[in-house]
């Protein structure tokens, strides 16, 4: 893997992190506002599902950003 590919992966990961943070922040705030949990067990389950959502969004967007960055670097710089 070339140096330019690594730089592309880092740039893509950084952009993916920013994108994931914005998206997850907006969605999580909306989910927390609509929480209808009545017991502590339901609240704990809801929070666990929100954490899982956060993790999946970050993994997909940061990983996807890295792959896209590598692809763009290879496409632009050969």
C-alpha positions in Angstrom: 0.0 0.0 0.0 1.4 3.4 -1.0 1.9 6.4 1.3 -0.9 8.2 -0.6 -3.3 5.4 0.0 -2.5 5.6 3.8 -3.1 9.3 3.7 -6.3 8.8 1.8 -7.4 6.2 4.4 -6.6 8.7 7.3 -8.5 11.5 5.6 -11.4 9.2 4.9 -11.5 8.0 8.5 -11.4 11.5 9.8 -14.3 12.6 7.6 -16.2 9.4 8.5 -15.7 10.2 12.2 -17.1 13.7 11.7 -20.0 12.4 9.7 -20.8 9.6 12.2 -20.6 12.0 15.1 -23.1 14.4 13.5 -25.5 11.7 12.4 -25.4 9.7 15.6 -25.7 12.9 17.7 -28.9 14.0 15.9 -30.5 10.6 15.9 -29.6 9.8 19.5 -31.0 13.1 20.7 -34.3 12.3 18.9 -34.4 8.8 20.3 -33.8 10.1 23.9 -36.6 12.6 23.5 -39.1 9.9 22.5 -38.1 7.4 25.2 -41.3 5.9 26.7 -39.6 3.5 29.1 -41.5 3.1 32.3 -39.2 0.8 34.4 -35.5 0.9 35.0 -35.0 -2.3 33.1 -36.7 -0.8 30.0 -34.5 2.3 30.3 -31.4 0.2 30.6 -32.4 -1.8 27.5 -33.1 1.3 25.6 -29.8 2.9 26.5 -28.0 -0.4 25.5 -29.7 -0.3 22.1 -28.7 3.3 21.6 -25.1 2.4 22.4 -25.2 -0.4 19.9 -26.6 2.0 17.3 -23.8 4.5 18.0 -21.2 1.7 17.7 -22.5 0.4 14.4 -22.8 3.9 12.8 -19.3 4.8 13.8 -17.8 1.5 12.6 -19.6 1.6 9.3 -18.9 5.3 8.5 -15.3 5.3 9.7 -14.5 2.0 8.0 -16.4 3.1 4.8 -14.6 6.4 4.9 -11.2 4.7 5.0 -12.1 2.5 2.1 -13.4 5.4 0.1 -10.3 7.4 0.9 -8.0 4.6 -0.3 -10.1 4.4 -3.5 -10.0 8.1 -4.1 -6.2 8.3 -3.5 -5.6 5.4 -6.0 -8.0 6.9 -8.5 -6.5 10.4 -8.3 -2.8 9.6 -8.0 -2.6 6.2 -9.6 
